[in-house]
Amino acid sequence: MSLDGNLDELQQSLAGSVIGPADAGYEAARRCFNALVDRRPAVIARCATPGDVATALDFAQAQGLDVAVRGGGHNPAGHCVCDGGLVIDLSLLRTVEVDGHARLARAGGGSTWLDFDPATQASGLVTPGGVVGSTGVCGLTLGGGIGHLTAQHGLTCDNLIGAEIVSPNGEVTHASADENAELLWGLRGGGGNFGVATRLDFRLHPLRRVVGGLLTYRGAGVREALRRFRDVVARSPRALSCQAGLAVDESLELLLVVAPCYTGSADEPDELRALRSAPGLVDDGVRSHSFLEQQRVFDSSYGENRHYWKGHFTSELPDELIDELLSRTVAPGRPPGGILFESLHGAPKDLDAATGALGFRQAAFNVSAQATWQDARLDEEQIAWARETAAAIEPWSPSGGGYVNYMQADEPVERVRAAFGAEAFERLQALKSRFDPNNVLRRNQNIAPLPGAVGKEEHHG
Ligand SMILES: Cc1cc2nc3c(=O)[nH]c(=O)nc-3n(C[C@H](O)[C@H](O)[C@H](O)COP(=O)(O)OP(=O)(O)OC[C@H]3O[C@@H](n4cnc5c(N)ncnc54)[C@H](O)[C@@H]3O)c2cc1C
C-alpha cells in the first residue's frame, strides 16, 4: 500500500512532523538502542502535542497500520519500531517542568533521564530513575523502574503521581490518586498498554550528593566479592542502593563491577567498607560526587550492540546459583555480555500490590542474563546463552515471571502474566478493555483485552 498522498495529509494535520522512508533523518529516526532490531516503518509521526498523538492514532487505524510507540528507544524488544507500520515518536515532547516548592516534576512523554535529572537537580531534587541517561522516562516508569536510588525511594513508578494519556480512540484521560485511580494503578508497571503517555508527573526528594561510583573486582576473588555483595545488601540500610554486574574481560578473567549509591550521613558505613575490602578489588572508584555524576557511571553507546536479555526475579542468591552463573559466564570462551544483579531491598518493600500493578517488589534480586555482542554471526549462540542462563536462574524465581522492561519480544503471554500474578493481570485486562479494546497498542509486553471488550464509553454506558 502506498501512503505517499496520505502522508502529506497527515503532515498538514500535525503540529509536529512526518518522516517517511525517502526523507533525510529516516535512518536515524528508526534506529533503536538494540542493534539486533532493524525494522522499516511506513511512517514516523513526530508528535508535538496530545492532539498530534490522537491524530496519528486515528490515521494508523484508518489506514490499517500497526502502531509502535517510541520514547527513548531503549526497550530490548525493539517495541518502539515496526515494519510497515506507524511509529508515534515522542522525541519532541521532552520538556520537564519542575515545581521545586511542591517537589513535583512533569515530564513530557518523550523525555529521557538526560532531560529529567538536570531539570530536577537544578532545584536539588530527584526521583529514582534509570541508570543510563538516554533511557526514556515514560517507558522505564511504566514497567517499574530500578536504579541507583531504589533502596532509598522505591521504584520509579512508586513515585508516579499523575499522568496524561491519549488512548487509541483519541480521548485524553488524566490519572491521579483522585481521578481515574485505577488507571494510575495500572500505569505503575502495566506498560504502554492503555494509551500514549504525553506527560507523567513525579514526586521528588531532596538530594544533591551521593557516595557512589564503581568498585571493580577481577580474577579469583570475584566469587567471594559477589557473595559479599549479596550479604551486604541483605543487611543494608535503605540509604545504600546497590547493583552488580558480572562479566569476563577479553582474556576471559572474571570481572565484577559493583555500583553502590549511598546517601546517608556516615563517613563510610560498615556495608560500604565491607564491599571495599572484598577480595579481588582492583579498582576503587567510589567517592563523594554529585547525583548527576552518579547517573553517568553506566553510560552506554546507543545503537551499536546487539542485545538479548532474559532473567528472573529471585527470592535469594544462594552460593549454588552464584557458582552456576560464574561458570556460565566463562563457558562461551569469549565475553558473552554479562549478568546484572539488581537488589530490591529497602523502600520497594514499603508498598504493596494495592499501590501498583507490578508484581516483583517482594523479590530480593532481579537477575538478568544480558547477552551483548556485535557480530551478527553470533546471534544464535548469544541468544542461546541468555536463554540457558536464565533457565539456570529460574529455579530461584518464585513466580517464573521476569522484568517486563528487560523482556524480548518472544516472551510468551504466560511469562507476562506471571510477571504480574493472575489477579493483577486480570485487573489489567479489565483496564485494557476499557482503554484499548481493539488492542491497537500491542507492540509491548502485551496485556490483551478481555474477549468481547467494547471500550471506555460503552463501558460507562
Ligand atoms: C542500556 C539500557 C539501560 C536500562 N536501564 C534501566 C534501568 O536502569 N532501570 C530500569 O528499570 N530499566 C532500565 N532499562 C530498561 C528500560 O526501562 C525499558 O527497556 C523501557 O521500556 C525503555 O523505555 P524507552 O522509552 O527508552 O523505550 P522505547 O523502546 O522507546 O519504548 C518501549 C515501550 O515503552 C512504551 N512507552 C514508551 N514511552 C511511552 C509513552 N510515553 N507512553 C506510552 N508508552 C510508552 C511503549 O510500549 C514502547 O514500545 C534499560 C534498558 C537499556 C537498553
The ligand as an SDF file (V2000), in Angstrom:
LIG
                    3D

 53 58  0  0  0  0  0  0  0  0999 V2000
   21.0260    0.4370   28.2210 C   0  0  0  0  0  0  0  0  0  0  0  0
   19.7350    0.2450   28.9700 C   0  0  0  0  0  0  0  0  0  0  0  0
   19.6620    0.6350   30.2880 C   0  0  0  0  0  0  0  0  0  0  0  0
   18.4990    0.4410   31.0060 C   0  0  0  0  0  0  0  0  0  0  0  0
   18.4880    0.8030   32.3190 N   0  0  0  0  0  0  0  0  0  0  0  0
   17.3990    0.5780   33.0590 C   0  0  0  0  0  0  0  0  0  0  0  0
   17.3830    0.9120   34.4470 C   0  0  0  0  0  0  0  0  0  0  0  0
   18.3520    1.4320   34.9950 O   0  0  0  0  0  0  0  0  0  0  0  0
   16.2820    0.6160   35.1590 N   0  0  0  0  0  0  0  0  0  0  0  0
   15.1850    0.0430   34.6010 C   0  0  0  0  0  0  0  0  0  0  0  0
   14.2260   -0.2060   35.3100 O   0  0  0  0  0  0  0  0  0  0  0  0
   15.1530   -0.2500   33.2770 N   0  0  0  0  0  0  0  0  0  0  0  0
   16.2350    0.0020   32.5040 C   0  0  0  0  0  0  0  0  0  0  0  0
   16.2220   -0.3320   31.1690 N   0  0  0  0  0  0  0  0  0  0  0  0
   15.0200   -0.9160   30.5860 C   0  0  0  0  0  0  0  0  0  0  0  0
   14.0570    0.1910   30.1660 C   0  0  0  0  0  0  0  0  0  0  0  0
   13.4420    0.7340   31.2770 O   0  0  0  0  0  0  0  0  0  0  0  0
   12.9480   -0.3630   29.2540 C   0  0  0  0  0  0  0  0  0  0  0  0
   13.5090   -1.0170   28.1810 O   0  0  0  0  0  0  0  0  0  0  0  0
   11.9910    0.7270   28.8010 C   0  0  0  0  0  0  0  0  0  0  0  0
   10.9390    0.1310   28.0720 O   0  0  0  0  0  0  0  0  0  0  0  0
   12.6930    1.7320   27.9290 C   0  0  0  0  0  0  0  0  0  0  0  0
   11.8700    2.8110   27.6610 O   0  0  0  0  0  0  0  0  0  0  0  0
   12.1590    3.7100   26.3720 P   0  0  0  0  0  0  0  0  0  0  0  0
   11.1360    4.7580   26.3110 O   0  0  0  0  0  0  0  0  0  0  0  0
   13.5890    4.1140   26.3620 O   0  0  0  0  0  0  0  0  0  0  0  0
   11.9960    2.6210   25.2500 O   0  0  0  0  0  0  0  0  0  0  0  0
   11.1490    2.5520   23.9000 P   0  0  0  0  0  0  0  0  0  0  0  0
   11.7400    1.3850   23.2120 O   0  0  0  0  0  0  0  0  0  0  0  0
   11.0850    3.8520   23.1980 O   0  0  0  0  0  0  0  0  0  0  0  0
    9.7170    2.2210   24.4060 O   0  0  0  0  0  0  0  0  0  0  0  0
    9.4220    0.9490   24.8970 C   0  0  0  0  0  0  0  0  0  0  0  0
    7.9560    0.8120   25.0850 C   0  0  0  0  0  0  0  0  0  0  0  0
    7.5610    1.5650   26.2230 O   0  0  0  0  0  0  0  0  0  0  0  0
    6.2890    2.1230   25.9860 C   0  0  0  0  0  0  0  0  0  0  0  0
    6.3850    3.5810   26.0270 N   0  0  0  0  0  0  0  0  0  0  0  0
    7.4890    4.3470   25.9690 C   0  0  0  0  0  0  0  0  0  0  0  0
    7.1560    5.6340   26.1190 N   0  0  0  0  0  0  0  0  0  0  0  0
    5.8150    5.6690   26.2430 C   0  0  0  0  0  0  0  0  0  0  0  0
    4.8740    6.6880   26.4320 C   0  0  0  0  0  0  0  0  0  0  0  0
    5.2240    7.9610   26.5500 N   0  0  0  0  0  0  0  0  0  0  0  0
    3.5660    6.3400   26.5320 N   0  0  0  0  0  0  0  0  0  0  0  0
    3.1730    5.0630   26.4330 C   0  0  0  0  0  0  0  0  0  0  0  0
    4.0230    4.0440   26.2610 N   0  0  0  0  0  0  0  0  0  0  0  0
    5.3310    4.3570   26.1800 C   0  0  0  0  0  0  0  0  0  0  0  0
    5.8180    1.6150   24.6480 C   0  0  0  0  0  0  0  0  0  0  0  0
    5.0980    0.4270   24.7970 O   0  0  0  0  0  0  0  0  0  0  0  0
    7.1170    1.3450   23.9490 C   0  0  0  0  0  0  0  0  0  0  0  0
    7.0070    0.4450   22.9200 O   0  0  0  0  0  0  0  0  0  0  0  0
   17.3580   -0.1370   30.4020 C   0  0  0  0  0  0  0  0  0  0  0  0
   17.4220   -0.5230   29.0570 C   0  0  0  0  0  0  0  0  0  0  0  0
   18.5930   -0.3310   28.3440 C   0  0  0  0  0  0  0  0  0  0  0  0
   18.6830   -0.7840   26.9300 C   0  0  0  0  0  0  0  0  0  0  0  0
  1  2  1  0
  2  3  1  0
  2 52  2  0
  3  4  2  0
  4  5  1  0
  4 50  1  0
  5  6  2  0
  6  7  1  0
  6 13  1  0
  7  8  2  0
  7  9  1  0
  9 10  1  0
 10 11  2  0
 10 12  1  0
 12 13  2  0
 13 14  1  0
 14 15  1  0
 14 50  1  0
 15 16  1  0
 16 17  1  0
 16 18  1  0
 18 19  1  0
 18 20  1  0
 20 21  1  0
 20 22  1  0
 22 23  1  0
 23 24  1  0
 24 25  2  0
 24 26  1  0
 24 27  1  0
 27 28  1  0
 28 29  2  0
 28 30  1  0
 28 31  1  0
 31 32  1  0
 32 33  1  0
 33 34  1  0
 33 48  1  0
 34 35  1  0
 35 36  1  0
 35 46  1  0
 36 37  1  0
 36 45  1  0
 37 38  2  0
 38 39  1  0
 39 40  1  0
 39 45  2  0
 40 41  1  0
 40 42  2  0
 42 43  1  0
 43 44  2  0
 44 45  1  0
 46 47  1  0
 46 48  1  0
 48 49  1  0
 50 51  2  0
 51 52  1  0
 52 53  1  0
M  END
$$$$
